[in-house]
Amino acid sequence: MTFVNQQIILAERPKGMPDSSTFKFVEKDIDELKEGQILVKTLFVSVDPYMRGRMEDAESYIEPFQVGEVIEGGAIGEVIESKSDLFQQGDVVTGMFGWQQYYAANEKEIRKIDPSLAPISTHLGILGMTGLTAYFGLLEIGQPQEGETVVISGAAGAVGSTVGQIAKIKGAKVVGIAGSDHKISYLKDELGFDEGINYRTAKDLANEVKRACPEGVDVYFDNVGGEVSDAVLTRLNRFARIPVCGAISSYNLEGADIGPRVQATLIKKSALMQGFTVGNYSERFHEGAKQLGQWLQEGKLKYRETIKEGFENIPNAFLDLFKGKNIGKLLVKVADRQYGK
Amino acid sequence: MTFVNQQIILAERPKGMPDSSTFKFVEKDIDELKEGQILVKTLFVSVDPYMRGRMEDAESYIEPFQVGEVIEGGAIGEVIESKSDLFQQGDVVTGMFGWQQYYAANEKEIRKIDPSLAPISTHLGILGMTGLTAYFGLLEIGQPQEGETVVISGAAGAVGSTVGQIAKIKGAKVVGIAGSDHKISYLKDELGFDEGINYRTAKDLANEVKRACPEGVDVYFDNVGGEVSDAVLTRLNRFARIPVCGAISSYNLEGADIGPRVQATLIKKSALMQGFTVGNYSERFHEGAKQLGQWLQEGKLKYRETIKEGFENIPNAFLDLFKGKNIGKLLVKVADRQYGK
């Protein structure tokens, strides 16, 4: 049997903000499976800010996407056909097979997830890379102590909203920075953040940080960079820690990202800034996922997903990431399960 | 007996580069010593870049100088008269008594040094705060491994020249950035640095860093900030460590210190920047001083001092720091010993 596989490929590298010309829909046959291969039908795909970086032809921690190739990214699928003893029809699996409807996977490219534990989509979110990013970045670099003040930018995003809740579990005071009053309400009323700052309406952001953090900032979990971070850095306490997770404000800049240099501030405060990617902690993913799962079951962690529907809407969902609209993890549902419920 | 004590006080806070109007010479009597006090005659005073920061009326890791008060700073003196059982006439002592000819010290403000171990001036340099700054900043934050590349800015200064030699002891490849060919020769020919870069004559500094560091930069010991650091940051390896010790390029700026933001670079390289001051390690000074003394005696550490003569020349010596002229530790000799040799 030959499946017709719809794929979304990188049509050209974007300059500045990606748009519809960045992507192209193509069809490609999938031939008979080879021995050991597994045919996976995509159910959910993840769209994440870091994928913008892979569209550049620049050296980074992860290989750039190639023009003409499928956009790679986290996805969840169901096994349709298997020539492997390790997988069988109906298994739900996750892997990096990305923006395509089917994928002929090798055994090592996918791993099974247990659909009875939590909604399967959470394995792209709070139980997946985004949850692990929050977990390791905050606890390994930020190391929040009870009573300290933790500030998070991009706080209503998938990573930020998890960071804040973990910081609360650790007894810190948590201040979230986000781009709408609706998001701020979500952070305070639903997730239990202590304070919120709407950076779009703040007249003097540094002053707002001062108001929200009268005892200064001990940990700043940075998802955005840019002027928001410039403002937070004016309020650091001595020995502050800054896990640098994302710089979404810079990803679509065509020119250089220019702002106040940080050196004098870091010296004055004996402060630490450390960039990281979740892959640095891959040997400890099991530990992190177990803890996150436990907190989720205990009701200590909440999450929200924004799920768009339809394979054809993946590029637009990705572009929405940069419009600051979504709350929580942004996913696209591509298909329903065929063999399980 | 009443001593007439010449002092240099902060006359006004400088805007931008300090000049002669920043300082004022005054005379003040020193009255009879109280019980427990020690009269110290100043022999050497230290002039250091960090003192510029204390001239600002700004929150920092150390209190600002007050207008009308003596400029405080590291100094070495000889005990002239003692009403303490812990000190006697002729003892050589060090403390923060600063820019004045005499000081009536309390017991806890000074400590004895052994003039037989090394020239007494080294206790303001390689065996004092500058050596300890190099030692802890490099080894605790930079953590150079054998075969790694360590880049140092302000490399011919008191701290930088020590950092490079310790990095060599640890088996690293060492590249120094300094502002004259004369300094570069000193670093390579006398101190054993592997490469040198003259940032004043380099046409494309990032390119020079690339040439000098074909395998990238694992540790960047930053004494200067500004454009020199911008250039080095383009060549970081994954998991690079950046001890941020000084930002002398910014200390006399009247406007903001603006340049490329570092966040995206730190993420791409999973790199760490950490500001520090030597005081963070005060509980381990004894350990550091012992190791530095041992390396000095074994001939593994060299140092150079630039010693100006005369109390009246202290302000000019301080201003010379910002002209990039001096090599090694800059000191002013104020008087000869009266009781010892």
Interface residues (C-beta under 8 A of the other chain):
Chain A: G53 E59 S60 Y61 D222 G225 G226 S229 R238 V244 C245 G246 A247 S250 A256 D257 I258 G259 P260 R261 V262 Q263 A264 T265 L266 I267 K268 K269 S270 A271 L272 M273 Q274 G275 F276 T277 N280
Chain B: G53 E59 S60 Y61 D222 G225 G226 S229 R238 V244 C245 G246 A247 S250 A256 D257 I258 G259 P260 R261 V262 Q263 A264 T265 L266 I267 K268 K269 S270 A271 L272 M273 Q274 G275 F276 T277 N280
